[in-house]
Amino acid sequence: MRENRKHERVDARLRCWCEGENVTFYARMGNISEGGLFLRTSTPLETGSEARIRFETKDAAEVSARARVVWARGEGNGYPPGMGL
């Protein structure tokens, strides 16, 4: 199956805080690219909602970014649950 990607993905196992409108949780990234990231979570936010992501890089630099949930998937479809931001 051909994937239609604009940016190359890089595996990222960083842990981060994700803040939605009424919820904040700690999760792990699956991958990251210039265009966004995949956040592994069994409780993804709704598609279209806004989120704030905060994490530290390996050299302890803090990164904070606003994002929008582009897609979300639950468990049981052969892929890890989570959301694309």
PyMOL commands that set and color helices and strands:
alter all, ss='L'
color gray80, all
select strands_A, chain A and resi 10-11+15-19+24-33+36-40+50-56+62-68+71-73+82-84
alter strands_A, ss='S'
color yellow, strands_A
deselect
rebuild
show_as cartoon
